[in-house]
Amino acid sequence: YLQIGDEKMAIHEAKQALLNKSTFDAELYMIIGFAKRRLAKYCEAIEALEEANAIVLAENNEVSSNEFIGRNLLSLGQMYLYLGDINQAKAAYLSASKIHPNLRDKREAYSSYLICLHYDDAISNKEIFLQHLEYNNFFDAEIHPFADQNYQHKKIRVAYISPDFRRHVMCFFYQAFLRNYNKERFEVYCYCLNEEDEITTQFKGFVDSWQNVMELSPRAVAELIHNDEIDILFDLAGHSAN
């Protein structure tokens, strides 16, 4: 029922199953949690997912439980963030980044943790910076930098990469520096990671080079940027979506 999008029936059947106390109680609470989340009943969803994790932790089977708990923690982090409970969101995301066995999910969890830091009035800019440096730990084994090049450009090449060169709240911020840069001193390149619309078309007319790279792998995008001999690259999305 959850898979076909009938959340109410999924909750009903899961609750019926819980009455028959079985070895699947943790999974049943997880189903209730994800169904409640889809229904935007976040407090009830949180309660169910916390119960699911508590059951698994009590069984103390670390190998089989890490992925289950990690997935639930990712969802809990998002819902705590929706509710404005920054400390709980931070804790859930950070725990997910440590416990989840999958590297991609570890990265996603830590990236979301970093987003939460920007909503925490108690943390200093220096601490935010130091926590961002820790993100490198999820990539070191994979990254192979390109060889240094000595560029000889008449103009400084500045590039921007974003999934939001489109009708999006961020376009109001981007427009000013895409439209008004000093064309005698700078060349501006844009690498677009989104489906294009009329805002994208407008932006294209402002800059020297525009390429849509949403279908390329991260490595291929990096190679393209390297071959374009970019001097300064700005990532306009940070740790937000896409």
KERO-238144 format. One record per residue: residue number from 1; z, y, x of N, C-alpha, C, O in turn. Coordinates in nm, 3 decimals. Example, Ala and Ser with C-alpha at 12.3 -4.5 7.8 and 13.67 -1.06 7.14 Angstrom:
BEGIN
- 1	0.780	-0.569	1.319	0.780	-0.450	1.230	0.780	-0.330	1.320	0.846	-0.332	1.424
- 2	0.708	-0.225	1.285	0.714	-0.106	1.367	0.787	0.003	1.290	0.804	0.114	1.341
This chain:
BEGIN
- 1	0.000	-0.121	0.083	0.000	0.000	0.000	0.000	0.126	0.086	-0.067	0.224	0.053
- 2	0.074	0.124	0.195	0.076	0.239	0.285	-0.063	0.261	0.344	-0.109	0.375	0.356
- 3	-0.130	0.153	0.381	-0.262	0.164	0.443	-0.368	0.216	0.348	-0.463	0.281	0.392
- 4	-0.355	0.187	0.218	-0.456	0.236	0.122	-0.416	0.369	0.060	-0.485	0.420	-0.029
- 5	-0.304	0.426	0.108	-0.266	0.559	0.064	-0.186	0.568	-0.063	-0.176	0.674	-0.124
- 6	-0.128	0.455	-0.106	-0.042	0.458	-0.225	0.104	0.458	-0.178	0.170	0.354	-0.173
- 7	0.151	0.578	-0.143	0.284	0.591	-0.082	0.396	0.549	-0.176	0.493	0.486	-0.135
- 8	0.383	0.584	-0.303	0.491	0.553	-0.398	0.508	0.402	-0.415	0.620	0.353	-0.422
- 9	0.396	0.329	-0.422	0.406	0.184	-0.434	0.456	0.122	-0.303	0.529	0.023	-0.305
- 10	0.419	0.181	-0.190	0.467	0.132	-0.061	0.619	0.142	-0.054	0.687	0.049	-0.010
- 11	0.672	0.257	-0.099	0.818	0.276	-0.100	0.884	0.177	-0.197	0.987	0.117	-0.165
- 12	0.824	0.161	-0.314	0.880	0.069	-0.414	0.888	-0.073	-0.360	0.992	-0.138	-0.370
- 13	0.778	-0.122	-0.303	0.775	-0.260	-0.253	0.869	-0.279	-0.135	0.934	-0.383	-0.122
- 14	0.877	-0.178	-0.048	0.966	-0.188	0.067	1.112	-0.195	0.022	1.192	-0.272	0.075
- 15	1.146	-0.114	-0.078	1.284	-0.116	-0.128	1.316	-0.249	-0.195	1.427	-0.300	-0.183
- 16	1.218	-0.305	-0.266	1.238	-0.437	-0.326	1.264	-0.542	-0.218	1.350	-0.629	-0.233
- 17	1.188	-0.533	-0.110	1.204	-0.628	-0.001	1.340	-0.613	0.067	1.399	-0.712	0.110
- 18	1.388	-0.490	0.076	1.519	-0.466	0.139	1.633	-0.532	0.061	1.736	-0.567	0.119
- 19	1.614	-0.548	-0.067	1.717	-0.614	-0.148	1.736	-0.760	-0.107	1.839	-0.821	-0.136
- 20	1.635	-0.816	-0.040	1.639	-0.956	0.001	1.674	-0.972	0.148	1.635	-1.071	0.210
- 21	1.745	-0.877	0.204	1.787	-0.874	0.345	1.715	-0.977	0.433	1.736	-1.098	0.419
- 22	1.632	-0.928	0.522	1.554	-1.018	0.607	1.551	-0.966	0.750	1.617	-0.867	0.783
- 23	1.475	-1.033	0.833	1.460	-0.988	0.972	1.361	-0.873	0.983	1.335	-0.822	1.092
- 24	1.305	-0.831	0.869	1.203	-0.725	0.871	1.257	-0.592	0.821	1.180	-0.501	0.790
- 25	1.388	-0.578	0.813	1.445	-0.455	0.757	1.402	-0.330	0.835	1.375	-0.227	0.774
- 26	1.396	-0.339	0.966	1.356	-0.223	1.047	1.215	-0.178	1.011	1.188	-0.059	0.996
- 27	1.124	-0.275	0.998	0.986	-0.242	0.961	0.978	-0.182	0.822	0.898	-0.092	0.796
- 28	1.063	-0.233	0.732	1.063	-0.180	0.595	1.109	-0.035	0.591	1.051	0.047	0.520
- 29	1.214	-0.004	0.667	1.259	0.135	0.673	1.152	0.224	0.737	1.136	0.340	0.699
- 30	1.081	0.168	0.835	0.973	0.244	0.898	0.864	0.276	0.795	0.815	0.389	0.790
- 31	0.827	0.177	0.712	0.726	0.200	0.608	0.772	0.309	0.512	0.695	0.398	0.475
- 32	0.898	0.300	0.471	0.953	0.404	0.382	0.947	0.541	0.450	0.911	0.640	0.387
- 33	0.983	0.545	0.578	0.983	0.671	0.651	0.845	0.734	0.659	0.830	0.854	0.634
- 34	0.744	0.654	0.694	0.608	0.708	0.705	0.552	0.747	0.568	0.479	0.845	0.557
- 35	0.588	0.670	0.464	0.542	0.705	0.329	0.607	0.836	0.283	0.540	0.923	0.226
- 36	0.737	0.850	0.307	0.808	0.974	0.268	0.752	1.094	0.346	0.743	1.205	0.293
- 37	0.716	1.070	0.471	0.659	1.180	0.550	0.529	1.229	0.488	0.506	1.350	0.478
- 38	0.444	1.135	0.448	0.318	1.175	0.384	0.342	1.252	0.255	0.261	1.337	0.217
- 39	0.452	1.223	0.189	0.487	1.293	0.065	0.563	1.423	0.091	0.608	1.490	-0.002
- 40	0.576	1.457	0.220	0.647	1.579	0.263	0.794	1.579	0.225	0.855	1.685	0.211
- 41	0.852	1.460	0.208	0.996	1.448	0.185	1.061	1.420	0.320	1.106	1.308	0.348
- 42	1.066	1.524	0.402	1.097	1.506	0.543	1.240	1.460	0.567	1.263	1.375	0.654
- 43	1.335	1.512	0.494	1.474	1.471	0.515	1.493	1.323	0.484	1.562	1.251	0.557
- 44	1.433	1.277	0.375	1.441	1.136	0.339	1.365	1.050	0.440	1.408	0.939	0.472
- 45	1.252	1.100	0.490	1.174	1.027	0.590	1.253	1.012	0.720	1.254	0.906	0.781
- 46	1.319	1.120	0.760	1.401	1.117	0.881	1.512	1.015	0.868	1.537	0.937	0.960
- 47	1.578	1.015	0.754	1.688	0.921	0.730	1.639	0.776	0.743	1.707	0.693	0.803
- 48	1.520	0.747	0.687	1.466	0.611	0.692	1.428	0.571	0.834	1.456	0.459	0.877
- 49	1.363	0.661	0.907	1.320	0.627	1.043	1.439	0.614	1.138	1.438	0.530	1.228
- 50	1.541	0.698	1.120	1.662	0.686	1.201	1.728	0.550	1.175	1.779	0.486	1.267
- 51	1.728	0.506	1.049	1.786	0.376	1.014	1.705	0.263	1.078	1.762	0.165	1.127
- 52	1.573	0.276	1.077	1.486	0.175	1.138	1.517	0.160	1.287	1.529	0.049	1.339
- 53	1.529	0.273	1.355	1.560	0.269	1.498	1.699	0.212	1.525	1.718	0.138	1.621
- 54	1.794	0.247	1.441	1.931	0.198	1.459	1.936	0.046	1.448	2.008	-0.020	1.523
- 55	1.859	-0.009	1.355	1.857	-0.155	1.338	1.799	-0.222	1.463	1.854	-0.321	1.511
- 56	1.690	-0.168	1.513	1.625	-0.226	1.631	1.714	-0.214	1.754	1.724	-0.308	1.833
- 57	1.779	-0.099	1.769	1.869	-0.081	1.884	1.986	-0.178	1.879	2.032	-0.225	1.982
- 58	2.033	-0.208	1.759	2.145	-0.301	1.744	2.106	-0.442	1.785	2.190	-0.522	1.826
- 59	1.975	-0.474	1.772	1.928	-0.607	1.811	1.919	-0.621	1.963	1.920	-0.731	2.017
- 60	1.911	-0.506	2.031	1.915	-0.502	2.177	1.805	-0.585	2.243	1.827	-0.652	2.343
- 61	1.685	-0.580	2.185	1.569	-0.649	2.243	1.475	-0.541	2.297	1.382	-0.500	2.228
- 62	1.500	-0.496	2.417	1.435	-0.377	2.470	1.284	-0.392	2.480	1.211	-0.299	2.446
- 63	1.237	-0.507	2.526	1.094	-0.524	2.551	1.012	-0.505	2.424	0.911	-0.435	2.424
- 64	1.056	-0.567	2.315	0.978	-0.560	2.190	1.005	-0.433	2.111	0.928	-0.399	2.023
- 65	1.113	-0.365	2.141	1.152	-0.251	2.058	1.102	-0.116	2.108	1.095	-0.021	2.029
- 66	1.065	-0.104	2.235	1.033	0.027	2.290	0.915	0.094	2.220	0.921	0.214	2.191
- 67	0.811	0.020	2.193	0.695	0.080	2.126	0.731	0.119	1.983	0.691	0.226	1.935
- 68	0.805	0.034	1.914	0.848	0.062	1.777	0.932	0.188	1.772	0.906	0.278	1.692
- 69	1.033	0.195	1.857	1.122	0.312	1.859	1.047	0.436	1.905	1.066	0.544	1.849
- 70	0.963	0.420	2.007	0.887	0.534	2.058	0.798	0.596	1.952	0.789	0.718	1.941
- 71	0.730	0.511	1.874	0.643	0.561	1.767	0.724	0.636	1.662	0.682	0.741	1.613
- 72	0.839	0.581	1.627	0.924	0.648	1.528	0.977	0.780	1.581	0.985	0.878	1.507
- 73	1.014	0.783	1.709	1.065	0.908	1.769	0.960	1.018	1.769	0.992	1.135	1.747
- 74	0.834	0.981	1.794	0.726	1.080	1.788	0.719	1.143	1.649	0.706	1.265	1.635
- 75	0.727	1.060	1.547	0.723	1.110	1.410	0.847	1.192	1.376	0.838	1.295	1.309
- 76	0.963	1.146	1.423	1.087	1.220	1.400	1.080	1.359	1.464	1.123	1.458	1.404
- 77	1.028	1.365	1.585	1.016	1.494	1.653	0.935	1.593	1.572	0.973	1.709	1.558
- 78	0.823	1.546	1.518	0.739	1.636	1.439	0.808	1.683	1.313	0.798	1.800	1.275
- 79	0.879	1.592	1.246	0.946	1.632	1.122	1.064	1.725	1.148	1.086	1.819	1.071
- 80	1.140	1.699	1.254	1.248	1.792	1.288	1.192	1.930	1.320	1.253	2.033	1.288
- 81	1.075	1.932	1.383	1.010	2.060	1.412	0.969	2.131	1.284	0.986	2.252	1.270
- 82	0.914	2.055	1.188	0.877	2.112	1.058	0.999	2.177	0.992	0.988	2.281	0.927
- 83	1.116	2.112	1.009	1.238	2.161	0.944	1.308	2.270	1.024	1.409	2.325	0.979
- 84	1.255	2.302	1.141	1.313	2.407	1.224	1.435	2.365	1.302	1.508	2.449	1.354
- 85	1.458	2.234	1.314	1.571	2.184	1.393	1.520	2.157	1.535	1.486	2.044	1.569
- 86	1.517	2.260	1.615	1.454	2.254	1.747	1.526	2.156	1.840	1.461	2.081	1.912
- 87	1.658	2.157	1.839	1.732	2.069	1.929	1.705	1.922	1.899	1.688	1.842	1.991
- 88	1.703	1.887	1.771	1.674	1.748	1.735	1.530	1.713	1.768	1.502	1.601	1.813
- 89	1.439	1.806	1.747	1.297	1.782	1.779	1.281	1.760	1.929	1.212	1.667	1.972
- 90	1.344	1.846	2.008	1.338	1.831	2.154	1.390	1.695	2.197	1.328	1.625	2.278
- 91	1.505	1.658	2.143	1.568	1.531	2.182	1.480	1.412	2.145	1.467	1.317	2.223
- 92	1.420	1.417	2.026	1.335	1.306	1.982	1.211	1.292	2.069	1.177	1.182	2.113
- 93	1.145	1.404	2.096	1.023	1.400	2.178	1.054	1.356	2.321	0.981	1.277	2.380
- 94	1.163	1.409	2.377	1.198	1.373	2.514	1.233	1.225	2.524	1.194	1.159	2.620
- 95	1.306	1.174	2.426	1.339	1.032	2.425	1.213	0.947	2.412	1.200	0.844	2.478
- 96	1.120	0.991	2.327	0.994	0.917	2.310	0.916	0.912	2.441	0.855	0.810	2.473
- 97	0.918	1.022	2.515	0.844	1.026	2.642	0.903	0.931	2.746	0.833	0.889	2.838
- 98	1.029	0.899	2.731	1.095	0.808	2.825	1.086	0.662	2.783	1.073	0.573	2.866
- 99	1.092	0.639	2.652	1.104	0.501	2.604	0.970	0.437	2.571	0.956	0.315	2.581
- 100	0.870	0.516	2.531	0.744	0.457	2.488	0.674	0.392	2.606	0.664	0.453	2.712
- 101	0.625	0.269	2.592	0.562	0.199	2.704	0.420	0.246	2.734	0.369	0.224	2.844
- 102	0.355	0.311	2.637	0.217	0.353	2.653	0.209	0.491	2.718	0.270	0.586	2.669
- 103	0.134	0.502	2.828	0.128	0.628	2.903	0.071	0.741	2.820	0.120	0.854	2.827
- 104	-0.033	0.713	2.742	-0.092	0.818	2.659	0.011	0.873	2.560	0.019	0.994	2.538
- 105	0.089	0.783	2.500	0.191	0.827	2.405	0.306	0.898	2.475	0.366	0.990	2.419
- 106	0.337	0.856	2.597	0.438	0.928	2.676	0.394	1.072	2.699	0.474	1.165	2.685
- 107	0.267	1.090	2.734	0.214	1.224	2.757	0.220	1.308	2.630	0.261	1.424	2.633
- 108	0.179	1.247	2.518	0.181	1.319	2.391	0.322	1.364	2.356	0.343	1.477	2.312
- 109	0.418	1.274	2.377	0.557	1.307	2.344	0.609	1.419	2.433	0.673	1.512	2.384
- 110	0.582	1.412	2.563	0.634	1.515	2.653	0.563	1.649	2.628	0.624	1.755	2.638
- 111	0.434	1.643	2.596	0.360	1.764	2.564	0.422	1.833	2.442	0.437	1.955	2.440
- 112	0.457	1.753	2.341	0.520	1.809	2.220	0.660	1.864	2.252	0.702	1.965	2.196
- 113	0.729	1.796	2.342	0.859	1.846	2.388	0.845	1.985	2.449	0.927	2.074	2.425
- 114	0.739	2.004	2.528	0.718	2.135	2.592	0.690	2.244	2.488	0.734	2.358	2.505
- 115	0.617	2.209	2.383	0.594	2.306	2.274	0.728	2.351	2.216	0.749	2.469	2.191
- 116	0.818	2.255	2.196	0.949	2.287	2.136	1.027	2.387	2.220	1.101	2.470	2.167
- 117	1.012	2.380	2.351	1.088	2.469	2.439	1.060	2.616	2.409	1.147	2.701	2.428
- 118	0.940	2.646	2.362	0.904	2.786	2.334	0.973	2.839	2.209	0.972	2.960	2.185
- 119	1.033	2.750	2.130	1.105	2.793	2.010	1.256	2.799	2.033	1.331	2.830	1.940
- 120	1.299	2.770	2.154	1.442	2.764	2.186	1.486	2.893	2.254	1.451	2.918	2.369
- 121	1.562	2.973	2.182	1.605	3.102	2.237	1.703	3.087	2.353	1.722	3.181	2.430
- 122	1.764	2.970	2.366	1.870	2.953	2.466	1.816	2.915	2.604	1.891	2.915	2.701
- 123	1.687	2.884	2.613	1.632	2.838	2.740	1.561	2.953	2.812	1.495	3.035	2.749
- 124	1.575	2.958	2.943	1.516	3.068	3.021	1.370	3.039	3.053	1.324	2.924	3.047
- 125	1.297	3.145	3.087	1.157	3.128	3.127	1.145	3.038	3.250	1.052	2.959	3.260
- 126	1.239	3.051	3.342	1.235	2.969	3.464	1.250	2.821	3.429	1.180	2.737	3.484
- 127	1.342	2.790	3.337	1.362	2.651	3.299	1.240	2.595	3.225	1.203	2.479	3.245
- 128	1.178	2.678	3.141	1.055	2.636	3.074	0.949	2.601	3.177	0.880	2.500	3.165
- 129	0.936	2.685	3.278	0.838	2.662	3.385	0.867	2.531	3.458	0.776	2.451	3.483
- 130	0.993	2.509	3.493	1.029	2.386	3.565	1.002	2.261	3.482	0.958	2.159	3.534
- 131	1.029	2.270	3.351	1.003	2.156	3.264	0.853	2.128	3.253	0.812	2.012	3.242
- 132	0.773	2.234	3.256	0.627	2.214	3.253	0.578	2.145	3.380	0.484	2.067	3.374
- 133	0.639	2.173	3.492	0.598	2.107	3.616	0.618	1.956	3.607	0.544	1.879	3.669
- 134	0.717	1.913	3.529	0.745	1.770	3.516	0.629	1.697	3.446	0.617	1.575	3.458
- 135	0.546	1.771	3.375	0.432	1.709	3.307	0.339	1.639	3.406	0.272	1.541	3.372
- 136	0.336	1.690	3.530	0.252	1.628	3.633	0.285	1.482	3.656	0.200	1.403	3.696
- 137	0.410	1.445	3.630	0.453	1.307	3.657	0.379	1.204	3.572	0.377	1.086	3.605
- 138	0.318	1.249	3.464	0.244	1.157	3.377	0.098	1.142	3.418	0.022	1.072	3.352
- 139	0.060	1.208	3.528	-0.081	1.208	3.568	-0.106	1.174	3.714	-0.217	1.135	3.750
- 140	-0.006	1.187	3.800	-0.029	1.180	3.944	-0.112	1.060	3.989	-0.198	1.074	4.076
- 141	-0.088	0.945	3.931	-0.157	0.824	3.976	-0.304	0.825	3.936	-0.384	0.751	3.995
- 142	-0.341	0.906	3.840	-0.477	0.904	3.787	-0.567	1.014	3.845	-0.689	0.999	3.850
- 143	-0.507	1.122	3.888	-0.586	1.240	3.921	-0.638	1.234	4.064	-0.563	1.209	4.159
- 144	-0.768	1.256	4.077	-0.832	1.261	4.208	-0.905	1.395	4.218	-1.016	1.409	4.166
- 145	-0.845	1.493	4.283	-0.903	1.628	4.287	-1.040	1.630	4.354	-1.070	1.549	4.442
- 146	-1.122	1.724	4.310	-1.250	1.746	4.375	-1.227	1.815	4.509	-1.125	1.882	4.529
- 147	-1.321	1.800	4.600	-1.310	1.864	4.731	-1.318	2.015	4.715	-1.390	2.066	4.629
- 148	-1.244	2.087	4.799	-1.246	2.233	4.796	-1.386	2.284	4.828	-1.458	2.226	4.909
- 149	-1.423	2.392	4.764	-1.549	2.457	4.793	-1.525	2.604	4.824	-1.433	2.667	4.771
- 150	-1.609	2.658	4.910	-1.602	2.800	4.944	-1.711	2.872	4.866	-1.825	2.881	4.911
- 151	-1.675	2.924	4.749	-1.774	2.989	4.665	-1.814	3.124	4.722	-1.732	3.195	4.781
- 152	-1.942	3.159	4.705	-1.994	3.287	4.753	-2.061	3.361	4.638	-2.183	3.380	4.637
- 153	-1.980	3.403	4.541	-2.036	3.471	4.424	-2.028	3.622	4.441	-1.936	3.675	4.502
- 154	-2.127	3.689	4.384	-2.120	3.834	4.379	-2.016	3.879	4.276	-1.951	3.982	4.290
- 155	-2.002	3.797	4.170	-1.905	3.826	4.066	-1.802	3.713	4.059	-1.832	3.599	4.091
- 156	-1.681	3.747	4.018	-1.578	3.646	3.998	-1.609	3.570	3.869	-1.632	3.631	3.764
- 157	-1.610	3.438	3.878	-1.638	3.356	3.760	-1.507	3.315	3.692	-1.426	3.241	3.748
- 158	-1.488	3.366	3.572	-1.369	3.335	3.492	-1.412	3.245	3.377	-1.513	3.271	3.311
- 159	-1.337	3.138	3.354	-1.372	3.045	3.245	-1.253	3.024	3.152	-1.137	3.033	3.192
- 160	-1.287	2.997	3.026	-1.186	2.966	2.924	-1.224	2.834	2.857	-1.340	2.812	2.824
- 161	-1.125	2.747	2.838	-1.147	2.623	2.765	-1.051	2.618	2.647	-0.932	2.647	2.661
- 162	-1.104	2.581	2.528	-1.021	2.585	2.407	-1.079	2.496	2.297	-1.201	2.482	2.288
- 163	-0.993	2.436	2.213	-1.038	2.367	2.093	-1.040	2.460	1.972	-1.060	2.415	1.859
- 164	-1.020	2.589	1.996	-1.005	2.684	1.885	-1.100	2.803	1.896	-1.066	2.913	1.854
- 165	-1.220	2.779	1.951	-1.324	2.881	1.944	-1.392	2.868	1.808	-1.507	2.827	1.798
- 166	-1.318	2.904	1.703	-1.362	2.880	1.565	-1.274	2.966	1.474	-1.193	3.045	1.521
- 167	-1.290	2.949	1.342	-1.205	3.022	1.249	-1.064	2.964	1.257	-1.035	2.860	1.198
- 168	-0.980	3.033	1.329	-0.845	2.985	1.361	-0.765	3.109	1.397	-0.821	3.209	1.442
- 169	-0.635	3.103	1.377	-0.553	3.221	1.404	-0.572	3.273	1.547	-0.564	3.394	1.571
- 170	-0.599	3.181	1.642	-0.611	3.224	1.782	-0.736	3.307	1.808	-0.742	3.379	1.907
- 171	-0.836	3.297	1.721	-0.960	3.371	1.748	-0.937	3.521	1.750	-1.012	3.595	1.814
- 172	-0.832	3.568	1.681	-0.802	3.712	1.682	-0.752	3.757	1.819	-0.765	3.874	1.856
- 173	-0.695	3.665	1.894	-0.648	3.696	2.029	-0.762	3.683	2.130	-0.773	3.764	2.222
- 174	-0.848	3.583	2.113	-0.954	3.558	2.210	-1.059	3.668	2.211	-1.113	3.704	2.315
- 175	-1.086	3.722	2.093	-1.203	3.808	2.078	-1.201	3.927	2.175	-1.304	3.962	2.232
- 176	-1.085	3.986	2.193	-1.077	4.108	2.274	-1.122	4.086	2.417	-1.200	4.164	2.471
- 177	-1.074	3.977	2.480	-1.111	3.962	2.620	-1.243	3.887	2.640	-1.293	3.882	2.752
- 178	-1.299	3.829	2.535	-1.435	3.775	2.545	-1.538	3.887	2.528	-1.648	3.882	2.584
- 179	-1.502	3.986	2.450	-1.595	4.095	2.420	-1.593	4.205	2.526	-1.696	4.267	2.554
- 180	-1.476	4.231	2.585	-1.456	4.357	2.658	-1.439	4.344	2.809	-1.391	4.438	2.872
- 181	-1.476	4.231	2.868	-1.458	4.218	3.014	-1.560	4.304	3.090	-1.665	4.340	3.037
- 182	-1.529	4.334	3.214	-1.614	4.415	3.300	-1.731	4.329	3.351	-1.712	4.246	3.440
- 183	-1.848	4.349	3.296	-1.963	4.264	3.330	-2.020	4.291	3.469	-2.101	4.213	3.518
- 184	-1.979	4.399	3.531	-2.024	4.426	3.668	-1.942	4.348	3.770	-1.989	4.322	3.881
- 185	-1.819	4.309	3.733	-1.732	4.239	3.828	-1.711	4.091	3.794	-1.676	4.011	3.880
- 186	-1.733	4.056	3.667	-1.699	3.921	3.623	-1.814	3.853	3.549	-1.892	3.919	3.480
- 187	-1.821	3.722	3.563	-1.902	3.637	3.477	-1.806	3.549	3.399	-1.713	3.492	3.456
- 188	-1.828	3.537	3.268	-1.737	3.459	3.185	-1.807	3.335	3.129	-1.915	3.343	3.070
- 189	-1.742	3.221	3.150	-1.790	3.092	3.101	-1.692	3.041	2.995	-1.571	3.059	3.009
- 190	-1.743	2.978	2.891	-1.656	2.917	2.790	-1.692	2.770	2.772	-1.809	2.733	2.766
- 191	-1.587	2.689	2.763	-1.603	2.545	2.737	-1.535	2.516	2.603	-1.413	2.525	2.590
- 192	-1.616	2.481	2.506	-1.572	2.470	2.367	-1.541	2.325	2.333	-1.621	2.235	2.360
- 193	-1.424	2.301	2.272	-1.379	2.166	2.237	-1.369	2.145	2.086	-1.292	2.061	2.040
- 194	-1.447	2.222	2.009	-1.435	2.212	1.863	-1.571	2.213	1.795	-1.671	2.252	1.854
- 195	-1.572	2.169	1.668	-1.689	2.187	1.583	-1.714	2.337	1.568	-1.619	2.415	1.558
- 196	-1.840	2.376	1.568	-1.872	2.519	1.571	-1.892	2.576	1.430	-1.939	2.508	1.339
- 197	-1.855	2.704	1.416	-1.875	2.775	1.290	-1.926	2.915	1.320	-1.971	2.942	1.431
- 198	-1.920	3.005	1.221	-1.975	3.140	1.241	-1.898	3.219	1.346	-1.955	3.306	1.413
- 199	-1.768	3.191	1.362	-1.689	3.258	1.465	-1.736	3.213	1.603	-1.748	3.295	1.695
- 200	-1.763	3.083	1.617	-1.814	3.030	1.744	-1.945	3.101	1.780	-1.965	3.142	1.894
- 201	-2.034	3.114	1.681	-2.163	3.178	1.705	-2.144	3.321	1.754	-2.217	3.367	1.842
- 202	-2.049	3.391	1.697	-2.020	3.529	1.739	-1.972	3.531	1.883	-2.016	3.614	1.963
- 203	-1.880	3.441	1.917	-1.826	3.436	2.053	-1.934	3.407	2.156	-1.932	3.461	2.267
- 204	-2.028	3.321	2.120	-2.134	3.284	2.214	-2.210	3.406	2.265	-2.253	3.411	2.380
- 205	-2.226	3.506	2.177	-2.301	3.625	2.215	-2.227	3.718	2.308	-2.286	3.812	2.360
- 206	-2.100	3.695	2.330	-2.020	3.785	2.413	-2.024	3.748	2.561	-2.006	3.835	2.646
- 207	-2.047	3.619	2.593	-2.020	3.570	2.729	-2.148	3.528	2.799	-2.255	3.521	2.739
- 208	-2.135	3.500	2.929	-2.251	3.466	3.012	-2.294	3.320	2.996	-2.413	3.289	3.005
- 209	-2.198	3.231	2.973	-2.231	3.089	2.962	-2.142	3.023	2.858	-2.022	3.048	2.853
- 210	-2.203	2.939	2.774	-2.128	2.869	2.669	-2.171	2.724	2.666	-2.290	2.694	2.660
- 211	-2.073	2.633	2.670	-2.106	2.491	2.661	-2.005	2.422	2.569	-1.884	2.439	2.583
- 212	-2.058	2.343	2.476	-1.970	2.263	2.391	-1.948	2.129	2.460	-2.043	2.054	2.484
- 213	-1.822	2.099	2.492	-1.790	1.980	2.571	-1.702	1.881	2.494	-1.638	1.795	2.554
- 214	-1.698	1.894	2.359	-1.605	1.813	2.282	-1.638	1.664	2.288	-1.550	1.581	2.264
- 215	-1.761	1.629	2.320	-1.799	1.487	2.326	-1.782	1.429	2.466	-1.801	1.308	2.485
- 216	-1.747	1.511	2.562	-1.733	1.463	2.700	-1.592	1.414	2.729	-1.497	1.457	2.664
- 217	-1.580	1.325	2.826	-1.448	1.279	2.872	-1.382	1.390	2.952	-1.452	1.478	3.003
- 218	-1.249	1.388	2.965	-1.182	1.489	3.048	-1.237	1.497	3.190	-1.252	1.605	3.246
- 219	-1.268	1.381	3.248	-1.321	1.380	3.385	-1.458	1.447	3.390	-1.488	1.522	3.483
- 220	-1.541	1.420	3.290	-1.674	1.481	3.286	-1.665	1.633	3.267	-1.743	1.708	3.326
- 221	-1.570	1.678	3.186	-1.550	1.822	3.168	-1.505	1.885	3.300	-1.554	1.991	3.339
- 222	-1.413	1.818	3.368	-1.364	1.869	3.497	-1.479	1.879	3.598	-1.489	1.976	3.673
- 223	-1.566	1.779	3.598	-1.680	1.779	3.691	-1.775	1.894	3.659	-1.828	1.959	3.750
- 224	-1.798	1.917	3.530	-1.885	2.028	3.488	-1.828	2.162	3.534	-1.901	2.246	3.588
- 225	-1.698	2.182	3.512	-1.633	2.306	3.554	-1.642	2.323	3.705	-1.668	2.433	3.755
- 226	-1.621	2.214	3.777	-1.630	2.217	3.923	-1.772	2.255	3.967	-1.790	2.338	4.057
- 227	-1.872	2.195	3.904	-2.011	2.222	3.943	-2.054	2.364	3.906	-2.143	2.421	3.968
- 228	-1.990	2.422	3.804	-2.018	2.561	3.768	-1.953	2.660	3.864	-1.971	2.781	3.851
- 229	-1.877	2.608	3.958	-1.812	2.690	4.061	-1.723	2.800	4.002	-1.731	2.917	4.040
- 230	-1.640	2.758	3.909	-1.548	2.852	3.844	-1.437	2.891	3.941	-1.378	2.806	4.008
- 231	-1.408	3.020	3.947	-1.301	3.070	4.034	-1.164	3.061	3.966	-1.066	3.021	4.028
- 232	-1.159	3.100	3.837	-1.032	3.101	3.763	-1.057	3.040	3.626	-1.145	3.084	3.553
- 233	-0.978	2.937	3.592	-0.991	2.871	3.462	-0.865	2.891	3.381	-0.755	2.868	3.429
- 234	-0.882	2.935	3.256	-0.770	2.951	3.163	-0.779	2.845	3.054	-0.882	2.832	2.987
- 235	-0.672	2.769	3.036	-0.659	2.675	2.923	-0.591	2.753	2.811	-0.474	2.790	2.822
- 236	-0.666	2.778	2.703	-0.614	2.862	2.595	-0.533	2.785	2.491	-0.476	2.846	2.400
- 237	-0.526	2.654	2.503	-0.452	2.575	2.404	-0.313	2.538	2.451	-0.225	2.515	2.368
- 238	-0.291	2.533	2.581	-0.161	2.491	2.630	-0.129	2.350	2.581	-0.210	2.259	2.596
- 239	-0.011	2.332	2.521	0.030	2.201	2.473	0.021	2.190	2.321	0.087	2.106	2.261
- 240	-0.061	2.277	2.259	-0.081	2.265	2.115	-0.190	2.161	2.087	-0.236	2.094	2.179
- 241	-0.230	2.147	1.962	-0.318	2.038	1.922	-0.454	2.040	1.992	-0.511	2.146	2.016
- 242	-0.504	1.921	2.024	-0.637	1.900	2.080	-0.657	1.960	2.218	-0.765	1.948	2.276
